Amino acid sequence: MLRPEVTEALFYMWRSTHEQKYREWGWEIFENIDRWCRTELAYTILVEANSDAPAQGDSMPSFFIAETLKYLYLLFSDDDHLSLNNWVFNTEGHPLLITPGLIKTE
């Protein structure tokens, strides 16, 4: 449940289409993470998610904050905040500034 792939996809779909459903789905994901994965000290994985009372694990993967929460934040930010016209994200979700003229296109 803490994996970033879905929130990343929702972010790109929102920025591409501005269809409200992507933000609604992102908010639903956030609410469920908060409901099921939150502990007294942090957030944790779910050992078994197919249950009415999912069992929590005892670890929080680093990608949860580095990617999942970052993409949720960006999903609800203004388009000019890390504009996709100026920034590209690597596979770990780190923003890299696009430098015009750095690569020859001829």
C-alpha positions in Angstrom: 0.0 0.0 0.0 2.9 2.4 0.5 4.4 1.7 -3.0 4.8 4.9 -5.2 3.8 3.6 -8.7 0.1 4.4 -8.5 0.6 7.9 -7.0 3.2 8.6 -9.6 0.8 7.6 -12.4 -2.0 9.7 -10.9 0.3 12.7 -10.7 1.3 12.4 -14.4 -2.3 11.8 -15.4 -3.5 14.8 -13.5 -0.9 17.0 -15.0 -1.7 15.7 -18.5 -5.5 15.9 -18.4 -6.6 17.8 -15.3 -9.4 15.3 -14.8 -10.6 15.7 -11.2 -10.9 11.9 -10.8 -7.1 11.6 -10.5 -7.0 13.9 -7.5 -10.0 12.1 -6.0 -8.3 8.8 -6.3 -5.1 10.2 -4.8 -7.0 11.6 -1.9 -8.6 8.2 -1.3 -5.2 6.6 -1.4 -3.9 9.1 1.2 -6.9 8.6 3.5 -6.4 4.8 3.4 -2.7 5.0 4.0 -3.4 7.2 7.0 -6.2 4.9 8.2 -4.5 1.6 7.8 -0.7 2.2 7.8 -0.3 4.9 10.4 1.2 3.9 13.7 2.0 5.9 16.9 5.5 6.8 15.5 5.3 6.6 11.7 3.7 4.6 8.8 4.2 1.0 8.2 3.6 -1.7 5.6 0.6 -4.0 5.7 1.4 -7.7 6.1 -2.1 -8.7 4.8 -4.2 -6.1 3.0 -7.1 -8.4 2.0 -8.9 -8.3 5.3 -11.4 -6.2 7.2 -8.6 -5.5 9.7 -5.3 -5.5 7.8 -2.3 -6.6 9.9 0.5 -4.0 10.1 4.2 -4.8 9.7 7.1 -3.2 11.5 8.9 -1.3 8.8 8.5 1.9 6.8 10.3 1.7 3.4 12.3 4.8 2.5 10.5 5.1 -0.8 7.3 5.9 1.0 8.5 9.4 1.9 10.9 9.8 -1.0 8.4 8.9 -3.7 4.8 8.1 -2.5 4.3 11.2 -0.4 6.2 13.4 -2.8 3.9 12.4 -5.7 0.8 12.9 -3.5 2.1 16.3 -2.6 2.7 17.2 -6.3 -0.7 15.8 -7.3 -2.3 18.5 -5.2 0.2 21.3 -6.0 -0.2 24.0 -8.6 1.1 23.0 -12.1 3.8 25.7 -12.0 5.3 24.0 -8.9 8.0 21.8 -10.4 6.5 22.3 -13.9 6.9 19.3 -16.2 8.1 21.8 -18.8 11.2 22.5 -16.7 11.7 19.4 -14.6 12.0 15.6 -15.2 11.8 13.0 -12.5 14.3 10.1 -12.4 13.2 6.5 -11.4 13.6 7.4 -7.7 11.3 10.4 -8.0 14.1 13.0 -7.7 13.4 16.2 -9.7 16.1 17.1 -12.2 16.1 20.6 -13.9 16.0 20.5 -17.7 18.8 22.5 -18.9 18.1 24.0 -22.4 20.9 23.6 -24.9 22.7 21.0 -22.8 22.1 18.3 -25.4 22.5 19.0 -29.1 19.4 18.0 -31.1 20.9 18.3 -34.6 
